[in-house]
Amino acid sequence: MTVAPIRIPLSQLARGQRATVECSALDSLPNEHRCLLAAMGMGEQCEVRVCRPGTPCIVQIDRTRLGLPHGIADRIMVTPIESTSP
């Protein structure tokens, strides 16, 4: 039996935690928000790292940092990436 990956709101991640965003995770956002996030690098299978939780929620995508209002970070569903450190 295959267990589906756990998806949680981006706003629930802690500082330093990483996660994967799937394109479908942005479907609950208005089209103009999806287009703006895509232009800033948040797209299909993108990996984000939380630099600062809260408002704004600051995430890093590659070398770009984005500040997201809580209302948007709360609607972006992500799959946390397990830490590989012992």
Biopython code that builds the backbone (N, CA, C, O; Angstrom):
import numpy as np
from Bio.PDB.StructureBuilder import StructureBuilder

atoms = [
    (1, "MET", "N", (0.843, -1.179, 0.000)),
    (1, "MET", "CA", (0.000, 0.000, 0.000)),
    (1, "MET", "C", (0.887, 1.241, 0.000)),
    (1, "MET", "O", (1.789, 1.359, 0.830)),
    (2, "THR", "N", (0.637, 2.163, -0.921)),
    (2, "THR", "CA", (1.398, 3.391, -1.030)),
    (2, "THR", "C", (0.692, 4.484, -0.241)),
    (2, "THR", "O", (-0.515, 4.681, -0.376)),
    (3, "VAL", "N", (1.455, 5.190, 0.583)),
    (3, "VAL", "CA", (0.902, 6.271, 1.374)),
    (3, "VAL", "C", (1.128, 7.581, 0.621)),
    (3, "VAL", "O", (2.238, 7.876, 0.177)),
    (4, "ALA", "N", (0.058, 8.356, 0.489)),
    (4, "ALA", "CA", (0.166, 9.639, -0.198)),
    (4, "ALA", "C", (0.999, 10.602, 0.644)),
    (4, "ALA", "O", (0.909, 10.582, 1.871)),
    (5, "PRO", "N", (1.804, 11.443, 0.004)),
    (5, "PRO", "CA", (2.605, 12.400, 0.761)),
    (5, "PRO", "C", (1.708, 13.377, 1.524)),
    (5, "PRO", "O", (0.628, 13.738, 1.056)),
    (6, "ILE", "N", (2.162, 13.791, 2.682)),
    (6, "ILE", "CA", (1.413, 14.738, 3.499)),
    (6, "ILE", "C", (1.589, 16.127, 2.913)),
    (6, "ILE", "O", (2.709, 16.558, 2.639)),
    (7, "ARG", "N", (0.480, 16.824, 2.724)),
    (7, "ARG", "CA", (0.518, 18.193, 2.225)),
    (7, "ARG", "C", (-0.039, 19.099, 3.310)),
    (7, "ARG", "O", (-1.112, 18.845, 3.856)),
    (8, "ILE", "N", (0.696, 20.149, 3.616)),
    (8, "ILE", "CA", (0.274, 21.107, 4.630)),
    (8, "ILE", "C", (0.419, 22.519, 4.075)),
    (8, "ILE", "O", (1.123, 22.721, 3.086)),
    (9, "PRO", "N", (-0.233, 23.494, 4.696)),
    (9, "PRO", "CA", (-0.048, 24.876, 4.246)),
    (9, "PRO", "C", (1.390, 25.344, 4.466)),
    (9, "PRO", "O", (2.007, 25.003, 5.475)),
    (10, "LEU", "N", (1.913, 26.107, 3.544)),
    (10, "LEU", "CA", (3.250, 26.664, 3.642)),
    (10, "LEU", "C", (3.424, 27.430, 4.954)),
    (10, "LEU", "O", (4.513, 27.441, 5.529)),
    (11, "SER", "N", (2.374, 28.059, 5.419)),
    (11, "SER", "CA", (2.428, 28.857, 6.648)),
    (11, "SER", "C", (2.720, 28.022, 7.892)),
    (11, "SER", "O", (3.062, 28.583, 8.933)),
    (12, "GLN", "N", (2.594, 26.693, 7.813)),
    (12, "GLN", "CA", (2.820, 25.835, 8.971)),
    (12, "GLN", "C", (4.257, 25.318, 9.075)),
    (12, "GLN", "O", (4.591, 24.626, 10.037)),
    (13, "LEU", "N", (5.103, 25.641, 8.109)),
    (13, "LEU", "CA", (6.493, 25.199, 8.170)),
    (13, "LEU", "C", (7.287, 26.078, 9.131)),
    (13, "LEU", "O", (6.982, 27.257, 9.312)),
    (14, "ALA", "N", (8.301, 25.490, 9.740)),
    (14, "ALA", "CA", (9.173, 26.208, 10.666)),
    (14, "ALA", "C", (10.384, 26.767, 9.930)),
    (14, "ALA", "O", (10.661, 26.384, 8.793)),
    (15, "ARG", "N", (11.096, 27.668, 10.580)),
    (15, "ARG", "CA", (12.318, 28.250, 10.008)),
    (15, "ARG", "C", (13.288, 27.140, 9.606)),
    (15, "ARG", "O", (13.542, 26.220, 10.383)),
    (16, "GLY", "N", (13.826, 27.233, 8.390)),
    (16, "GLY", "CA", (14.792, 26.264, 7.892)),
    (16, "GLY", "C", (14.179, 25.035, 7.250)),
    (16, "GLY", "O", (14.878, 24.274, 6.581)),
    (17, "GLN", "N", (12.897, 24.829, 7.441)),
    (17, "GLN", "CA", (12.247, 23.648, 6.869)),
    (17, "GLN", "C", (12.092, 23.830, 5.363)),
    (17, "GLN", "O", (11.830, 24.932, 4.879)),
    (18, "ARG", "N", (12.259, 22.726, 4.629)),
    (18, "ARG", "CA", (12.133, 22.739, 3.170)),
    (18, "ARG", "C", (10.897, 21.953, 2.762)),
    (18, "ARG", "O", (10.440, 21.064, 3.481)),
    (19, "ALA", "N", (10.362, 22.299, 1.588)),
    (19, "ALA", "CA", (9.182, 21.612, 1.084)),
    (19, "ALA", "C", (9.116, 21.760, -0.429)),
    (19, "ALA", "O", (9.777, 22.616, -1.016)),
    (20, "THR", "N", (8.314, 20.918, -1.040)),
    (20, "THR", "CA", (8.082, 20.963, -2.478)),
    (20, "THR", "C", (6.679, 21.493, -2.741)),
    (20, "THR", "O", (5.711, 21.066, -2.111)),
    (21, "VAL", "N", (6.586, 22.422, -3.675)),
    (21, "VAL", "CA", (5.304, 22.981, -4.091)),
    (21, "VAL", "C", (4.958, 22.363, -5.437)),
    (21, "VAL", "O", (5.782, 22.363, -6.351)),
    (22, "GLU", "N", (3.751, 21.842, -5.564)),
    (22, "GLU", "CA", (3.294, 21.349, -6.858)),
    (22, "GLU", "C", (2.405, 22.409, -7.484)),
    (22, "GLU", "O", (1.763, 23.184, -6.775)),
    (23, "CYS", "N", (2.367, 22.446, -8.778)),
    (23, "CYS", "CA", (1.576, 23.452, -9.478)),
    (23, "CYS", "C", (0.124, 23.432, -9.004)),
    (23, "CYS", "O", (-0.483, 24.488, -8.826)),
    (24, "SER", "N", (-0.433, 22.248, -8.800)),
    (24, "SER", "CA", (-1.828, 22.138, -8.364)),
    (24, "SER", "C", (-2.036, 22.730, -6.974)),
    (24, "SER", "O", (-3.163, 23.046, -6.595)),
    (25, "ALA", "N", (-0.940, 22.881, -6.207)),
    (25, "ALA", "CA", (-1.037, 23.449, -4.863)),
    (25, "ALA", "C", (-1.375, 24.932, -4.912)),
    (25, "ALA", "O", (-1.768, 25.507, -3.897)),
    (26, "LEU", "N", (-1.231, 25.550, -6.058)),
    (26, "LEU", "CA", (-1.518, 26.973, -6.208)),
    (26, "LEU", "C", (-2.910, 27.231, -6.764)),
    (26, "LEU", "O", (-3.306, 28.383, -6.939)),
    (27, "ASP", "N", (-3.657, 26.158, -7.044)),
    (27, "ASP", "CA", (-4.961, 26.299, -7.690)),
    (27, "ASP", "C", (-5.965, 27.109, -6.887)),
    (27, "ASP", "O", (-6.873, 27.703, -7.468)),
    (28, "SER", "N", (-5.825, 27.148, -5.566)),
    (28, "SER", "CA", (-6.794, 27.874, -4.750)),
    (28, "SER", "C", (-6.560, 29.383, -4.776)),
    (28, "SER", "O", (-7.373, 30.143, -4.249)),
    (29, "LEU", "N", (-5.460, 29.821, -5.381)),
    (29, "LEU", "CA", (-5.144, 31.247, -5.444)),
    (29, "LEU", "C", (-5.754, 31.886, -6.685)),
    (29, "LEU", "O", (-5.933, 31.219, -7.704)),
    (30, "PRO", "N", (-6.072, 33.174, -6.605)),
    (30, "PRO", "CA", (-6.541, 33.881, -7.806)),
    (30, "PRO", "C", (-5.482, 33.824, -8.906)),
    (30, "PRO", "O", (-4.289, 33.732, -8.618)),
    (31, "ASN", "N", (-5.913, 33.877, -10.143)),
    (31, "ASN", "CA", (-5.018, 33.757, -11.293)),
    (31, "ASN", "C", (-3.888, 34.775, -11.256)),
    (31, "ASN", "O", (-2.753, 34.433, -11.587)),
    (32, "GLU", "N", (-4.167, 36.028, -10.857)),
    (32, "GLU", "CA", (-3.109, 37.041, -10.841)),
    (32, "GLU", "C", (-2.021, 36.704, -9.818)),
    (32, "GLU", "O", (-0.849, 37.005, -10.043)),
    (33, "HIS", "N", (-2.398, 36.081, -8.695)),
    (33, "HIS", "CA", (-1.403, 35.662, -7.708)),
    (33, "HIS", "C", (-0.564, 34.501, -8.244)),
    (33, "HIS", "O", (0.654, 34.478, -8.072)),
    (34, "ARG", "N", (-1.224, 33.535, -8.896)),
    (34, "ARG", "CA", (-0.493, 32.400, -9.472)),
    (34, "ARG", "C", (0.518, 32.875, -10.498)),
    (34, "ARG", "O", (1.658, 32.411, -10.508)),
    (35, "CYS", "N", (0.113, 33.795, -11.361)),
    (35, "CYS", "CA", (1.017, 34.306, -12.405)),
    (35, "CYS", "C", (2.197, 35.045, -11.786)),
    (35, "CYS", "O", (3.331, 34.879, -12.233)),
    (36, "LEU", "N", (1.944, 35.856, -10.766)),
    (36, "LEU", "CA", (3.016, 36.599, -10.112)),
    (36, "LEU", "C", (3.990, 35.655, -9.419)),
    (36, "LEU", "O", (5.203, 35.834, -9.529)),
    (37, "LEU", "N", (3.480, 34.648, -8.705)),
    (37, "LEU", "CA", (4.346, 33.672, -8.037)),
    (37, "LEU", "C", (5.170, 32.889, -9.056)),
    (37, "LEU", "O", (6.350, 32.623, -8.829)),
    (38, "ALA", "N", (4.552, 32.522, -10.175)),
    (38, "ALA", "CA", (5.277, 31.792, -11.225)),
    (38, "ALA", "C", (6.403, 32.660, -11.788)),
    (38, "ALA", "O", (7.495, 32.159, -12.057)),
    (39, "ALA", "N", (6.146, 33.943, -11.966)),
    (39, "ALA", "CA", (7.169, 34.849, -12.487)),
    (39, "ALA", "C", (8.343, 34.983, -11.520)),
    (39, "ALA", "O", (9.460, 35.290, -11.938)),
    (40, "MET", "N", (8.096, 34.755, -10.224)),
    (40, "MET", "CA", (9.153, 34.856, -9.220)),
    (40, "MET", "C", (9.793, 33.510, -8.901)),
    (40, "MET", "O", (10.612, 33.405, -7.989)),
    (41, "GLY", "N", (9.412, 32.471, -9.665)),
    (41, "GLY", "CA", (10.082, 31.185, -9.519)),
    (41, "GLY", "C", (9.312, 30.089, -8.826)),
    (41, "GLY", "O", (9.800, 28.962, -8.742)),
    (42, "MET", "N", (8.115, 30.380, -8.319)),
    (42, "MET", "CA", (7.336, 29.348, -7.645)),
    (42, "MET", "C", (6.475, 28.641, -8.680)),
    (42, "MET", "O", (5.396, 29.110, -9.040)),
    (43, "GLY", "N", (6.976, 27.496, -9.152)),
    (43, "GLY", "CA", (6.285, 26.760, -10.193)),
    (43, "GLY", "C", (6.272, 25.278, -9.925)),
    (43, "GLY", "O", (6.470, 24.841, -8.791)),
    (44, "GLU", "N", (6.041, 24.508, -10.959)),
    (44, "GLU", "CA", (5.930, 23.051, -10.878)),
    (44, "GLU", "C", (7.134, 22.429, -10.191)),
    (44, "GLU", "O", (8.274, 22.643, -10.603)),
    (45, "GLN", "N", (6.879, 21.666, -9.152)),
    (45, "GLN", "CA", (7.888, 20.919, -8.393)),
    (45, "GLN", "C", (8.996, 21.806, -7.840)),
    (45, "GLN", "O", (10.130, 21.352, -7.688)),
    (46, "CYS", "N", (8.689, 23.053, -7.540)),
    (46, "CYS", "CA", (9.720, 23.938, -7.002)),
    (46, "CYS", "C", (9.941, 23.623, -5.523)),
    (46, "CYS", "O", (9.020, 23.237, -4.803)),
    (47, "GLU", "N", (11.182, 23.801, -5.099)),
    (47, "GLU", "CA", (11.542, 23.571, -3.702)),
    (47, "GLU", "C", (11.699, 24.910, -3.004)),
    (47, "GLU", "O", (12.368, 25.809, -3.513)),
    (48, "VAL", "N", (11.078, 25.040, -1.836)),
    (48, "VAL", "CA", (11.183, 26.266, -1.053)),
    (48, "VAL", "C", (11.805, 25.954, 0.304)),
    (48, "VAL", "O", (11.698, 24.839, 0.815)),
    (49, "ARG", "N", (12.454, 26.961, 0.870)),
    (49, "ARG", "CA", (12.983, 26.854, 2.231)),
    (49, "ARG", "C", (12.473, 28.060, 3.002)),
    (49, "ARG", "O", (12.544, 29.189, 2.516)),
    (50, "VAL", "N", (11.958, 27.822, 4.201)),
    (50, "VAL", "CA", (11.426, 28.919, 5.009)),
    (50, "VAL", "C", (12.586, 29.646, 5.691)),
    (50, "VAL", "O", (13.339, 29.058, 6.467)),
    (51, "CYS", "N", (12.711, 30.929, 5.385)),
    (51, "CYS", "CA", (13.732, 31.761, 6.027)),
    (51, "CYS", "C", (13.173, 32.384, 7.300)),
    (51, "CYS", "O", (13.881, 32.530, 8.296)),
    (52, "ARG", "N", (11.891, 32.751, 7.255)),
    (52, "ARG", "CA", (11.238, 33.320, 8.420)),
    (52, "ARG", "C", (9.747, 33.021, 8.354)),
    (52, "ARG", "O", (9.062, 33.482, 7.442)),
    (53, "PRO", "N", (9.239, 32.249, 9.317)),
    (53, "PRO", "CA", (7.798, 32.018, 9.355)),
    (53, "PRO", "C", (7.089, 33.271, 9.870)),
    (53, "PRO", "O", (7.733, 34.182, 10.391)),
    (54, "GLY", "N", (5.800, 33.313, 9.729)),
    (54, "GLY", "CA", (5.036, 34.451, 10.241)),
    (54, "GLY", "C", (4.538, 35.335, 9.128)),
    (54, "GLY", "O", (4.316, 34.883, 8.005)),
    (55, "THR", "N", (4.364, 36.615, 9.454)),
    (55, "THR", "CA", (3.846, 37.570, 8.487)),
    (55, "THR", "C", (4.832, 38.702, 8.327)),
    (55, "THR", "O", (5.066, 39.434, 9.289)),
    (56, "PRO", "N", (5.421, 38.882, 7.161)),
    (56, "PRO", "CA", (5.276, 37.994, 6.016)),
    (56, "PRO", "C", (6.078, 36.708, 6.221)),
    (56, "PRO", "O", (7.055, 36.677, 6.970)),
    (57, "CYS", "N", (5.645, 35.664, 5.545)),
    (57, "CYS", "CA", (6.377, 34.399, 5.535)),
    (57, "CYS", "C", (7.439, 34.551, 4.445)),
    (57, "CYS", "O", (7.113, 34.699, 3.267)),
    (58, "ILE", "N", (8.699, 34.513, 4.845)),
    (58, "ILE", "CA", (9.779, 34.701, 3.869)),
    (58, "ILE", "C", (10.333, 33.337, 3.483)),
    (58, "ILE", "O", (10.805, 32.576, 4.328)),
    (59, "VAL", "N", (10.263, 33.045, 2.184)),
    (59, "VAL", "CA", (10.753, 31.769, 1.671)),
    (59, "VAL", "C", (11.833, 32.032, 0.633)),
    (59, "VAL", "O", (11.877, 33.089, 0.004)),
    (60, "GLN", "N", (12.701, 31.044, 0.473)),
    (60, "GLN", "CA", (13.750, 31.129, -0.536)),
    (60, "GLN", "C", (13.510, 30.074, -1.584)),
    (60, "GLN", "O", (13.266, 28.908, -1.275)),
    (61, "ILE", "N", (13.585, 30.508, -2.851)),
    (61, "ILE", "CA", (13.494, 29.621, -4.010)),
    (61, "ILE", "C", (14.767, 29.857, -4.802)),
    (61, "ILE", "O", (14.979, 30.945, -5.337)),
    (62, "ASP", "N", (15.614, 28.842, -4.877)),
    (62, "ASP", "CA", (16.940, 29.011, -5.472)),
    (62, "ASP", "C", (17.645, 30.154, -4.737)),
    (62, "ASP", "O", (17.918, 30.039, -3.542)),
    (63, "ARG", "N", (17.946, 31.259, -5.439)),
    (63, "ARG", "CA", (18.629, 32.385, -4.787)),
    (63, "ARG", "C", (17.702, 33.571, -4.552)),
    (63, "ARG", "O", (18.157, 34.658, -4.195)),
    (64, "THR", "N", (16.416, 33.365, -4.749)),
    (64, "THR", "CA", (15.441, 34.438, -4.603)),
    (64, "THR", "C", (14.650, 34.269, -3.322)),
    (64, "THR", "O", (14.228, 33.161, -2.990)),
    (65, "ARG", "N", (14.445, 35.364, -2.598)),
    (65, "ARG", "CA", (13.609, 35.336, -1.397)),
    (65, "ARG", "C", (12.322, 36.096, -1.671)),
    (65, "ARG", "O", (12.325, 37.175, -2.264)),
    (66, "LEU", "N", (11.214, 35.497, -1.220)),
    (66, "LEU", "CA", (9.901, 36.102, -1.398)),
    (66, "LEU", "C", (9.251, 36.302, -0.039)),
    (66, "LEU", "O", (9.347, 35.437, 0.832)),
    (67, "GLY", "N", (8.596, 37.430, 0.143)),
    (67, "GLY", "CA", (7.803, 37.668, 1.340)),
    (67, "GLY", "C", (6.338, 37.489, 0.987)),
    (67, "GLY", "O", (5.796, 38.219, 0.157)),
    (68, "LEU", "N", (5.700, 36.516, 1.620)),
    (68, "LEU", "CA", (4.310, 36.203, 1.305)),
    (68, "LEU", "C", (3.391, 36.578, 2.468)),
    (68, "LEU", "O", (3.688, 36.243, 3.615)),
    (69, "PRO", "N", (2.292, 37.263, 2.195)),
    (69, "PRO", "CA", (1.326, 37.534, 3.257)),
    (69, "PRO", "C", (0.777, 36.213, 3.801)),
    (69, "PRO", "O", (0.727, 35.210, 3.088)),
    (70, "HIS", "N", (0.367, 36.226, 5.065)),
    (70, "HIS", "CA", (-0.128, 35.000, 5.695)),
    (70, "HIS", "C", (-1.290, 34.389, 4.899)),
    (70, "HIS", "O", (-1.371, 33.169, 4.762)),
    (71, "GLY", "N", (-2.182, 35.230, 4.379)),
    (71, "GLY", "CA", (-3.333, 34.726, 3.633)),
    (71, "GLY", "C", (-2.947, 33.922, 2.406)),
    (71, "GLY", "O", (-3.656, 32.990, 2.027)),
    (72, "ILE", "N", (-1.834, 34.272, 1.784)),
    (72, "ILE", "CA", (-1.363, 33.521, 0.618)),
    (72, "ILE", "C", (-0.570, 32.298, 1.055)),
    (72, "ILE", "O", (-0.780, 31.205, 0.529)),
    (73, "ALA", "N", (0.342, 32.468, 2.015)),
    (73, "ALA", "CA", (1.146, 31.334, 2.501)),
    (73, "ALA", "C", (0.250, 30.245, 3.079)),
    (73, "ALA", "O", (0.587, 29.063, 3.015)),
    (74, "ASP", "N", (-0.877, 30.634, 3.636)),
    (74, "ASP", "CA", (-1.809, 29.676, 4.232)),
    (74, "ASP", "C", (-2.554, 28.869, 3.168)),
    (74, "ASP", "O", (-3.068, 27.789, 3.461)),
    (75, "ARG", "N", (-2.616, 29.379, 1.943)),
    (75, "ARG", "CA", (-3.350, 28.701, 0.867)),
    (75, "ARG", "C", (-2.450, 27.898, -0.065)),
    (75, "ARG", "O", (-2.948, 27.181, -0.933)),
    (76, "ILE", "N", (-1.124, 28.009, 0.101)),
    (76, "ILE", "CA", (-0.185, 27.255, -0.736)),
    (76, "ILE", "C", (0.128, 25.940, -0.032)),
    (76, "ILE", "O", (0.744, 25.932, 1.034)),
    (77, "MET", "N", (-0.293, 24.845, -0.620)),
    (77, "MET", "CA", (-0.079, 23.530, -0.025)),
    (77, "MET", "C", (1.274, 22.974, -0.487)),
    (77, "MET", "O", (1.606, 23.016, -1.671)),
    (78, "VAL", "N", (2.045, 22.453, 0.477)),
    (78, "VAL", "CA", (3.384, 21.941, 0.195)),
    (78, "VAL", "C", (3.569, 20.554, 0.815)),
    (78, "VAL", "O", (2.838, 20.162, 1.725)),
    (79, "THR", "N", (4.543, 19.838, 0.312)),
    (79, "THR", "CA", (4.943, 18.536, 0.858)),
    (79, "THR", "C", (6.299, 18.729, 1.522)),
    (79, "THR", "O", (7.294, 18.969, 0.838)),
    (80, "PRO", "N", (6.352, 18.625, 2.859)),
    (80, "PRO", "CA", (7.642, 18.799, 3.551)),
    (80, "PRO", "C", (8.673, 17.786, 3.082)),
    (80, "PRO", "O", (8.347, 16.639, 2.778)),
    (81, "ILE", "N", (9.930, 18.235, 3.028)),
    (81, "ILE", "CA", (11.055, 17.375, 2.657)),
    (81, "ILE", "C", (11.737, 16.966, 3.954)),
    (81, "ILE", "O", (12.103, 17.807, 4.776)),
    (82, "GLU", "N", (11.899, 15.672, 4.118)),
    (82, "GLU", "CA", (12.537, 15.164, 5.328)),
    (82, "GLU", "C", (13.995, 15.602, 5.383)),
    (82, "GLU", "O", (14.693, 15.589, 4.369)),
    (83, "SER", "N", (14.441, 15.984, 6.549)),
    (83, "SER", "CA", (15.836, 16.377, 6.745)),
    (83, "SER", "C", (16.707, 15.126, 6.672)),
    (83, "SER", "O", (16.329, 14.067, 7.171)),
    (84, "THR", "N", (17.868, 15.258, 6.052)),
    (84, "THR", "CA", (18.781, 14.116, 5.927)),
    (84, "THR", "C", (19.839, 14.120, 7.027)),
    (84, "THR", "O", (20.675, 13.219, 7.091)),
    (85, "SER", "N", (19.803, 15.146, 7.903)),
    (85, "SER", "CA", (20.807, 15.185, 8.969)),
    (85, "SER", "C", (20.426, 14.233, 10.090)),
    (85, "SER", "O", (19.239, 13.997, 10.317)),
    (86, "PRO", "N", (21.428, 13.668, 10.810)),
    (86, "PRO", "CA", (21.141, 12.686, 11.862)),
    (86, "PRO", "C", (20.454, 13.282, 13.054)),
    (86, "PRO", "O", (20.153, 12.571, 14.013)),
]
sb = StructureBuilder()
sb.init_structure("model")
sb.init_model(0)
sb.init_chain("A")
sb.init_seg("    ")
for serial, (resi, resn, name, xyz) in enumerate(atoms, 1):
    if name == "N":
        sb.init_residue(resn, " ", resi, " ")
    sb.init_atom(name, np.array(xyz, "f"), 0.0, 1.0, " ", f" {name:<3s}", serial, name[0])
structure = sb.get_structure()
